[in-house]
Amino acid sequence: MAPPGLLAARNTHVAPAAAERRRWPAIEDATMPQPLWVDNLERLSESLLAQLARIRAGSTHATTKGGSLEAVVRRTLREYLPGYFGVASGQIANGKHELSPQLDVIVYDQSAFPHLAVNEDSSVV
């Protein structure tokens, strides 16, 4: 289990195809416009799905494809999360000095979780 303030995703989940996606529910009161963030999230979702589809179509090598998919998810999280969150891949160390397996996407509070090491490939511990 990740410590408080730390969210780690072992496998990056990719949204289902556009036809299968659940649309944001419409606001019941017709006098109120839908919040701006609803439209922004819809456009972001469509953009991510298009990027991921291009990556999948462009490579048959599993490691290359997986690394590219993970990079898109990490970049997007960095762009949209508040600045005090860090986004990386790597391992997590616990209080017993045990390391987790390699994690594709790690979201953490930079003020509470300093890096113990940054590897040549920019992964962190």
HUQUI-V719315 format. One record per backbone hydrogen bond with DSSP energy under -1.0 kcal/mol. CO is the residue of the C=O (numbers start at 0). NH is the residue of the N-H. If there is no record, write none. Layout:
# HUQUI-V719315
((CO;NH) (CO;NH))
This chain:
# HUQUI-V719315
((2;5) (6;106) (8;104) (16;19) (16;20) (28;31) (34;37) (35;39) (36;40) (37;41) (38;42) (39;43) (40;44) (41;45) (42;46) (43;47) (44;48) (45;49) (46;50) (47;51) (48;52) (49;53) (50;54) (51;55) (52;56) (53;57) (60;64) (61;65) (62;66) (63;67) (64;68) (65;69) (66;70) (67;71) (68;72) (69;73) (70;74) (71;75) (72;76) (73;77) (74;78) (75;79) (76;80) (81;84) (83;109) (85;107) (87;105) (88;123) (89;102) (91;99) (93;96) (97;93) (102;89) (104;8) (105;87) (106;6) (107;85) (108;111) (108;112) (116;124) (118;121) (122;118) (123;90))
